[in-house]
Amino acid sequence: MATQLAEIFVGIDVSKDGLDVAVWGRTKAWWFANDTAGWADLVARVAGWTPALLVVEASGGWELPLVAELAAGFAPRYTRRDSLPLGAPKDIA
C-alpha cells in the first residue's frame, strides 16, 4: 500500500530542451518540453498536486520563462536568486 504524503515537494531540473520533474517520495518522474506548451502542461499537472514547496534549478537563464509561467499560475510566497552579482540583494519577495 502506498503512503499518502501530507505535503508535496516538487523539484524541477531545467535544461535547454526539457524539464525533468520529480516529487519527493514518488518513484515516477515526468518530462516536459522547455517551451510554451511544456510550461502550460507542467503548470496544469503541478496545480493538481498543490505542492507545499516547488524548487526550480537555476540553469543559466533557461529557467526564467518557466518561473514566469509558474508565477502566473500560482502565487509564489518567496523566491531566492543565488545567481545575482555580488552585492545584489538575494531575497526577492
N, CA, C and O atoms as CSV, one atom per row, in Angstrom:
chain,resi,resn,atom,element,x,y,z
A,1,MET,N,N,0.849,-1.178,0.000
A,1,MET,CA,C,0.000,0.000,0.000
A,1,MET,C,C,0.893,1.240,0.000
A,1,MET,O,O,1.842,1.322,0.780
A,2,ALA,N,N,0.593,2.199,-0.869
A,2,ALA,CA,C,1.369,3.437,-0.962
A,2,ALA,C,C,1.042,4.355,0.205
A,2,ALA,O,O,-0.096,4.415,0.670
A,3,THR,N,N,2.046,5.059,0.663
A,3,THR,CA,C,1.864,6.017,1.743
A,3,THR,C,C,1.422,7.352,1.163
A,3,THR,O,O,2.024,7.838,0.205
A,4,GLN,N,N,0.397,7.941,1.719
A,4,GLN,CA,C,-0.076,9.249,1.283
A,4,GLN,C,C,0.762,10.323,1.967
A,4,GLN,O,O,0.845,10.359,3.195
A,5,LEU,N,N,1.375,11.189,1.187
A,5,LEU,CA,C,2.194,12.263,1.740
A,5,LEU,C,C,1.316,13.420,2.189
A,5,LEU,O,O,0.386,13.812,1.484
A,6,ALA,N,N,1.614,13.968,3.368
A,6,ALA,CA,C,0.862,15.108,3.867
A,6,ALA,C,C,1.201,16.367,3.071
A,6,ALA,O,O,0.329,17.192,2.802
A,7,GLU,N,N,2.472,16.508,2.697
A,7,GLU,CA,C,2.906,17.654,1.919
A,7,GLU,C,C,3.634,17.156,0.676
A,7,GLU,O,O,4.287,16.113,0.699
A,8,ILE,N,N,3.515,17.900,-0.386
A,8,ILE,CA,C,4.137,17.525,-1.647
A,8,ILE,C,C,5.258,18.506,-1.950
A,8,ILE,O,O,5.067,19.721,-1.899
A,9,PHE,N,N,6.441,17.959,-2.267
A,9,PHE,CA,C,7.612,18.749,-2.598
A,9,PHE,C,C,8.033,18.406,-4.021
A,9,PHE,O,O,8.278,17.241,-4.334
A,10,VAL,N,N,8.116,19.411,-4.881
A,10,VAL,CA,C,8.402,19.215,-6.296
A,10,VAL,C,C,9.740,19.853,-6.640
A,10,VAL,O,O,10.022,20.981,-6.234
A,11,GLY,N,N,10.561,19.129,-7.388
A,11,GLY,CA,C,11.823,19.656,-7.879
A,11,GLY,C,C,11.834,19.610,-9.395
A,11,GLY,O,O,11.397,18.627,-9.994
A,12,ILE,N,N,12.333,20.670,-10.019
A,12,ILE,CA,C,12.381,20.748,-11.478
A,12,ILE,C,C,13.820,21.014,-11.909
A,12,ILE,O,O,14.416,22.030,-11.551
A,13,ASP,N,N,14.362,20.081,-12.682
A,13,ASP,CA,C,15.689,20.217,-13.266
A,13,ASP,C,C,15.507,20.781,-14.667
A,13,ASP,O,O,14.758,20.226,-15.471
A,14,VAL,N,N,16.181,21.872,-14.958
A,14,VAL,CA,C,15.966,22.614,-16.203
A,14,VAL,C,C,17.131,22.426,-17.161
A,14,VAL,O,O,18.292,22.524,-16.766
A,15,SER,N,N,16.815,22.156,-18.416
A,15,SER,CA,C,17.820,22.178,-19.481
A,15,SER,C,C,17.238,22.958,-20.656
A,15,SER,O,O,16.067,23.339,-20.635
A,16,LYS,N,N,18.044,23.192,-21.663
A,16,LYS,CA,C,17.593,23.963,-22.818
A,16,LYS,C,C,16.342,23.350,-23.447
A,16,LYS,O,O,15.417,24.072,-23.818
A,17,ASP,N,N,16.312,22.027,-23.567
A,17,ASP,CA,C,15.222,21.359,-24.274
A,17,ASP,C,C,14.132,20.787,-23.391
A,17,ASP,O,O,13.014,20.570,-23.857
A,18,GLY,N,N,14.438,20.537,-22.116
A,18,GLY,CA,C,13.446,19.836,-21.316
A,18,GLY,C,C,13.456,20.181,-19.846
A,18,GLY,O,O,14.374,20.822,-19.334
A,19,LEU,N,N,12.398,19.732,-19.181
A,19,LEU,CA,C,12.198,19.933,-17.753
A,19,LEU,C,C,11.939,18.567,-17.130
A,19,LEU,O,O,10.938,17.919,-17.435
A,20,ASP,N,N,12.841,18.135,-16.260
A,20,ASP,CA,C,12.661,16.877,-15.540
A,20,ASP,C,C,12.036,17.215,-14.196
A,20,ASP,O,O,12.578,18.013,-13.432
A,21,VAL,N,N,10.903,16.608,-13.916
A,21,VAL,CA,C,10.144,16.936,-12.708
A,21,VAL,C,C,10.059,15.703,-11.821
A,21,VAL,O,O,9.694,14.618,-12.274
A,22,ALA,N,N,10.404,15.887,-10.546
A,22,ALA,CA,C,10.318,14.804,-9.570
A,22,ALA,C,C,9.559,15.295,-8.349
A,22,ALA,O,O,9.606,16.473,-7.996
A,23,VAL,N,N,8.863,14.371,-7.718
A,23,VAL,CA,C,8.128,14.660,-6.490
A,23,VAL,C,C,8.718,13.782,-5.403
A,23,VAL,O,O,8.827,12.566,-5.559
A,24,TRP,N,N,9.098,14.414,-4.299
A,24,TRP,CA,C,9.699,13.684,-3.185
A,24,TRP,C,C,8.761,12.582,-2.718
A,24,TRP,O,O,7.574,12.813,-2.492
A,25,GLY,N,N,9.308,11.388,-2.577
A,25,GLY,CA,C,8.529,10.261,-2.086
A,25,GLY,C,C,7.835,9.453,-3.179
A,25,GLY,O,O,7.197,8.441,-2.887
A,26,ARG,N,N,7.948,9.881,-4.412
A,26,ARG,CA,C,7.339,9.141,-5.527
A,26,ARG,C,C,8.447,8.612,-6.427
A,26,ARG,O,O,9.491,9.246,-6.581
A,27,THR,N,N,8.216,7.461,-7.011
A,27,THR,CA,C,9.227,6.863,-7.875
A,27,THR,C,C,9.097,7.318,-9.317
A,27,THR,O,O,10.063,7.223,-10.074
A,28,LYS,N,N,7.944,7.804,-9.716
A,28,LYS,CA,C,7.742,8.254,-11.092
A,28,LYS,C,C,8.249,9.680,-11.252
A,28,LYS,O,O,8.083,10.509,-10.357
A,29,ALA,N,N,8.865,9.964,-12.394
A,29,ALA,CA,C,9.287,11.322,-12.746
A,29,ALA,C,C,8.607,11.692,-14.057
A,29,ALA,O,O,8.142,10.818,-14.788
A,30,TRP,N,N,8.552,12.973,-14.350
A,30,TRP,CA,C,7.885,13.455,-15.556
A,30,TRP,C,C,8.852,14.309,-16.351
A,30,TRP,O,O,9.766,14.912,-15.789
A,31,TRP,N,N,8.649,14.360,-17.663
A,31,TRP,CA,C,9.448,15.199,-18.537
A,31,TRP,C,C,8.505,16.073,-19.343
A,31,TRP,O,O,7.496,15.601,-19.865
A,32,PHE,N,N,8.840,17.341,-19.438
A,32,PHE,CA,C,8.080,18.299,-20.235
A,32,PHE,C,C,9.054,19.046,-21.126
A,32,PHE,O,O,10.198,19.283,-20.739
A,33,ALA,N,N,8.609,19.418,-22.316
A,33,ALA,CA,C,9.434,20.242,-23.200
A,33,ALA,C,C,9.607,21.619,-22.563
A,33,ALA,O,O,8.690,22.130,-21.920
A,34,ASN,N,N,10.779,22.214,-22.743
A,34,ASN,CA,C,11.029,23.556,-22.220
A,34,ASN,C,C,10.600,24.569,-23.282
A,34,ASN,O,O,11.421,25.252,-23.894
A,35,ASP,N,N,9.277,24.639,-23.476
A,35,ASP,CA,C,8.662,25.591,-24.409
A,35,ASP,C,C,7.279,25.937,-23.876
A,35,ASP,O,O,6.865,25.410,-22.843
A,36,THR,N,N,6.563,26.811,-24.564
A,36,THR,CA,C,5.279,27.296,-24.044
A,36,THR,C,C,4.286,26.163,-23.800
A,36,THR,O,O,3.570,26.185,-22.799
A,37,ALA,N,N,4.228,25.185,-24.683
A,37,ALA,CA,C,3.305,24.061,-24.492
A,37,ALA,C,C,3.717,23.229,-23.275
A,37,ALA,O,O,2.870,22.818,-22.482
A,38,GLY,N,N,5.016,22.985,-23.133
A,38,GLY,CA,C,5.511,22.223,-21.991
A,38,GLY,C,C,5.265,22.933,-20.672
A,38,GLY,O,O,4.895,22.304,-19.681
A,39,TRP,N,N,5.473,24.256,-20.660
A,39,TRP,CA,C,5.223,25.028,-19.432
A,39,TRP,C,C,3.761,24.947,-19.032
A,39,TRP,O,O,3.449,24.769,-17.855
A,40,ALA,N,N,2.860,25.077,-20.002
A,40,ALA,CA,C,1.422,25.003,-19.711
A,40,ALA,C,C,1.053,23.618,-19.170
A,40,ALA,O,O,0.288,23.512,-18.211
A,41,ASP,N,N,1.591,22.563,-19.777
A,41,ASP,CA,C,1.323,21.202,-19.305
A,41,ASP,C,C,1.853,20.998,-17.888
A,41,ASP,O,O,1.186,20.392,-17.049
A,42,LEU,N,N,3.053,21.507,-17.628
A,42,LEU,CA,C,3.647,21.360,-16.303
A,42,LEU,C,C,2.827,22.103,-15.256
A,42,LEU,O,O,2.554,21.556,-14.187
A,43,VAL,N,N,2.430,23.334,-15.543
A,43,VAL,CA,C,1.630,24.117,-14.589
A,43,VAL,C,C,0.314,23.405,-14.301
A,43,VAL,O,O,-0.118,23.354,-13.149
A,44,ALA,N,N,-0.327,22.857,-15.328
A,44,ALA,CA,C,-1.589,22.133,-15.121
A,44,ALA,C,C,-1.370,20.908,-14.233
A,44,ALA,O,O,-2.177,20.638,-13.344
A,45,ARG,N,N,-0.295,20.173,-14.463
A,45,ARG,CA,C,-0.004,18.976,-13.660
A,45,ARG,C,C,0.282,19.363,-12.218
A,45,ARG,O,O,-0.277,18.771,-11.295
A,46,VAL,N,N,1.147,20.349,-12.014
A,46,VAL,CA,C,1.546,20.745,-10.662
A,46,VAL,C,C,0.367,21.355,-9.896
A,46,VAL,O,O,0.259,21.161,-8.685
A,47,ALA,N,N,-0.503,22.075,-10.570
A,47,ALA,CA,C,-1.659,22.682,-9.910
A,47,ALA,C,C,-2.535,21.616,-9.261
A,47,ALA,O,O,-3.127,21.853,-8.208
A,48,GLY,N,N,-2.618,20.455,-9.879
A,48,GLY,CA,C,-3.407,19.365,-9.304
A,48,GLY,C,C,-2.777,18.759,-8.064
A,48,GLY,O,O,-3.466,18.123,-7.266
A,49,TRP,N,N,-1.479,18.948,-7.892
A,49,TRP,CA,C,-0.790,18.406,-6.722
A,49,TRP,C,C,-0.856,19.335,-5.526
A,49,TRP,O,O,-0.746,18.862,-4.395
A,50,THR,N,N,-1.028,20.612,-5.715
A,50,THR,CA,C,-0.988,21.622,-4.656
A,50,THR,C,C,0.272,21.462,-3.801
A,50,THR,O,O,0.177,21.112,-2.624
A,51,PRO,N,N,1.448,21.714,-4.380
A,51,PRO,CA,C,2.700,21.485,-3.635
A,51,PRO,C,C,2.913,22.478,-2.504
A,51,PRO,O,O,2.530,23.645,-2.591
A,52,ALA,N,N,3.540,21.978,-1.434
A,52,ALA,CA,C,3.952,22.842,-0.331
A,52,ALA,C,C,5.211,23.609,-0.711
A,52,ALA,O,O,5.426,24.732,-0.254
A,53,LEU,N,N,6.046,22.992,-1.556
A,53,LEU,CA,C,7.294,23.611,-1.980
A,53,LEU,C,C,7.587,23.172,-3.403
A,53,LEU,O,O,7.444,21.998,-3.746
A,54,LEU,N,N,7.996,24.120,-4.221
A,54,LEU,CA,C,8.385,23.836,-5.596
A,54,LEU,C,C,9.725,24.502,-5.827
A,54,LEU,O,O,9.855,25.716,-5.665
A,55,VAL,N,N,10.732,23.712,-6.207
A,55,VAL,CA,C,12.084,24.216,-6.395
A,55,VAL,C,C,12.449,24.078,-7.865
A,55,VAL,O,O,12.277,23.014,-8.460
A,56,VAL,N,N,12.955,25.166,-8.448
A,56,VAL,CA,C,13.397,25.167,-9.848
A,56,VAL,C,C,14.891,25.424,-9.860
A,56,VAL,O,O,15.370,26.388,-9.262
A,57,GLU,N,N,15.622,24.557,-10.543
A,57,GLU,CA,C,17.066,24.728,-10.660
A,57,GLU,C,C,17.365,25.967,-11.504
A,57,GLU,O,O,16.795,26.146,-12.580
A,58,ALA,N,N,18.257,26.814,-11.009
A,58,ALA,CA,C,18.736,27.944,-11.807
A,58,ALA,C,C,19.694,27.385,-12.843
A,58,ALA,O,O,20.671,26.722,-12.495
A,59,SER,N,N,19.424,27.646,-14.111
A,59,SER,CA,C,20.175,26.976,-15.173
A,59,SER,C,C,20.555,27.955,-16.281
A,59,SER,O,O,20.156,27.777,-17.432
A,60,GLY,N,N,21.314,28.976,-15.941
A,60,GLY,CA,C,21.822,29.900,-16.947
A,60,GLY,C,C,20.769,30.670,-17.712
A,60,GLY,O,O,21.009,31.089,-18.844
A,61,GLY,N,N,19.610,30.863,-17.116
A,61,GLY,CA,C,18.547,31.628,-17.764
A,61,GLY,C,C,17.485,30.776,-18.440
A,61,GLY,O,O,16.407,31.277,-18.760
A,62,TRP,N,N,17.772,29.486,-18.664
A,62,TRP,CA,C,16.768,28.615,-19.302
A,62,TRP,C,C,15.530,28.449,-18.426
A,62,TRP,O,O,14.466,28.073,-18.918
A,63,GLU,N,N,15.667,28.730,-17.124
A,63,GLU,CA,C,14.551,28.556,-16.195
A,63,GLU,C,C,13.618,29.764,-16.141
A,63,GLU,O,O,12.490,29.638,-15.664
A,64,LEU,N,N,14.053,30.923,-16.612
A,64,LEU,CA,C,13.293,32.162,-16.403
A,64,LEU,C,C,11.887,32.151,-17.006
A,64,LEU,O,O,10.947,32.543,-16.315
A,65,PRO,N,N,11.692,31.722,-18.257
A,65,PRO,CA,C,10.315,31.676,-18.769
A,65,PRO,C,C,9.425,30.718,-17.982
A,65,PRO,O,O,8.242,30.991,-17.779
A,66,LEU,N,N,9.994,29.596,-17.540
A,66,LEU,CA,C,9.220,28.652,-16.730
A,66,LEU,C,C,8.812,29.293,-15.409
A,66,LEU,O,O,7.660,29.170,-14.990
A,67,VAL,N,N,9.742,29.971,-14.753
A,67,VAL,CA,C,9.434,30.621,-13.474
A,67,VAL,C,C,8.333,31.662,-13.657
A,67,VAL,O,O,7.448,31.777,-12.809
A,68,ALA,N,N,8.376,32.417,-14.746
A,68,ALA,CA,C,7.313,33.392,-15.025
A,68,ALA,C,C,5.969,32.692,-15.213
A,68,ALA,O,O,4.946,33.166,-14.719
A,69,GLU,N,N,5.971,31.576,-15.918
A,69,GLU,CA,C,4.733,30.811,-16.136
A,69,GLU,C,C,4.201,30.245,-14.821
A,69,GLU,O,O,2.997,30.281,-14.566
A,70,LEU,N,N,5.104,29.724,-13.989
A,70,LEU,CA,C,4.691,29.211,-12.681
A,70,LEU,C,C,4.141,30.331,-11.800
A,70,LEU,O,O,3.145,30.140,-11.103
A,71,ALA,N,N,4.783,31.489,-11.828
A,71,ALA,CA,C,4.313,32.627,-11.025
A,71,ALA,C,C,2.936,33.086,-11.478
A,71,ALA,O,O,2.124,33.514,-10.658
A,72,ALA,N,N,2.667,33.001,-12.775
A,72,ALA,CA,C,1.350,33.384,-13.286
A,72,ALA,C,C,0.282,32.373,-12.859
A,72,ALA,O,O,-0.880,32.734,-12.668
A,73,GLY,N,N,0.682,31.101,-12.711
A,73,GLY,CA,C,-0.270,30.061,-12.352
A,73,GLY,C,C,-0.450,29.882,-10.858
A,73,GLY,O,O,-1.439,29.300,-10.413
A,74,PHE,N,N,0.502,30.379,-10.081
A,74,PHE,CA,C,0.480,30.266,-8.627
A,74,PHE,C,C,0.820,31.614,-8.034
A,74,PHE,O,O,1.242,32.527,-8.743
A,75,ALA,N,N,0.637,31.737,-6.734
A,75,ALA,CA,C,1.044,32.948,-6.030
A,75,ALA,C,C,2.286,32.607,-5.214
A,75,ALA,O,O,2.165,32.168,-4.071
A,76,PRO,N,N,3.497,32.805,-5.788
A,76,PRO,CA,C,4.696,32.435,-5.035
A,76,PRO,C,C,4.830,33.269,-3.773
A,76,PRO,O,O,4.564,34.471,-3.772
A,77,ARG,N,N,5.247,32.611,-2.698
A,77,ARG,CA,C,5.417,33.303,-1.427
A,77,ARG,C,C,6.835,33.804,-1.230
A,77,ARG,O,O,7.057,34.776,-0.508
A,78,TYR,N,N,7.800,33.146,-1.868
A,78,TYR,CA,C,9.187,33.500,-1.614
A,78,TYR,C,C,10.036,33.013,-2.784
A,78,TYR,O,O,9.855,31.899,-3.276
A,79,THR,N,N,10.942,33.844,-3.211
A,79,THR,CA,C,11.861,33.468,-4.279
A,79,THR,C,C,13.264,33.853,-3.847
A,79,THR,O,O,13.474,34.921,-3.272
A,80,ARG,N,N,14.207,32.994,-4.123
A,80,ARG,CA,C,15.612,33.307,-3.826
A,80,ARG,C,C,16.416,33.103,-5.092
A,80,ARG,O,O,16.327,32.061,-5.742
A,81,ARG,N,N,17.192,34.099,-5.429
A,81,ARG,CA,C,18.046,34.035,-6.617
A,81,ARG,C,C,19.492,34.012,-6.163
A,81,ARG,O,O,19.975,35.003,-5.615
A,82,ASP,N,N,20.189,32.922,-6.372
A,82,ASP,CA,C,21.593,32.824,-5.992
A,82,ASP,C,C,22.520,33.256,-7.111
A,82,ASP,O,O,23.725,33.379,-6.892
A,83,SER,N,N,21.996,33.489,-8.297
A,83,SER,CA,C,22.862,33.783,-9.435
A,83,SER,C,C,23.015,35.280,-9.687
A,83,SER,O,O,23.483,35.679,-10.753
A,84,LEU,N,N,22.631,36.110,-8.727
A,84,LEU,CA,C,22.779,37.556,-8.883
A,84,LEU,C,C,24.232,37.972,-8.634
A,84,LEU,O,O,24.972,37.242,-7.974
A,85,PRO,N,N,24.642,39.108,-9.140
A,85,PRO,CA,C,26.015,39.578,-8.916
A,85,PRO,C,C,26.297,39.822,-7.445
A,85,PRO,O,O,25.377,40.047,-6.659
A,86,LEU,N,N,27.569,39.778,-7.074
A,86,LEU,CA,C,27.956,40.064,-5.694
A,86,LEU,C,C,27.454,41.435,-5.272
A,86,LEU,O,O,27.541,42.399,-6.033
A,87,GLY,N,N,26.939,41.517,-4.080
A,87,GLY,CA,C,26.448,42.783,-3.563
A,87,GLY,C,C,24.982,43.044,-3.866
A,87,GLY,O,O,24.376,43.922,-3.251
A,88,ALA,N,N,24.399,42.304,-4.800
A,88,ALA,CA,C,22.980,42.495,-5.122
A,88,ALA,C,C,22.128,41.799,-4.057
A,88,ALA,O,O,22.549,40.791,-3.490
A,89,PRO,N,N,20.935,42.330,-3.784
A,89,PRO,CA,C,20.071,41.657,-2.806
A,89,PRO,C,C,19.717,40.265,-3.301
A,89,PRO,O,O,19.403,40.081,-4.477
A,90,LYS,N,N,19.767,39.284,-2.406
A,90,LYS,CA,C,19.496,37.889,-2.774
A,90,LYS,C,C,18.031,37.520,-2.599
A,90,LYS,O,O,17.534,36.637,-3.298
A,91,ASP,N,N,17.337,38.170,-1.690
A,91,ASP,CA,C,15.949,37.789,-1.399
A,91,ASP,C,C,14.992,38.725,-2.126
A,91,ASP,O,O,15.077,39.948,-2.012
A,92,ILE,N,N,14.095,38.126,-2.862
A,92,ILE,CA,C,13.091,38.879,-3.614
A,92,ILE,C,C,11.728,38.398,-3.149
A,92,ILE,O,O,11.404,37.222,-3.311
A,93,ALA,N,N,10.932,39.275,-2.580
A,93,ALA,CA,C,9.619,38.880,-2.078
A,93,ALA,C,C,8.606,38.954,-3.183
A,93,ALA,O,O,7.431,38.659,-2.963
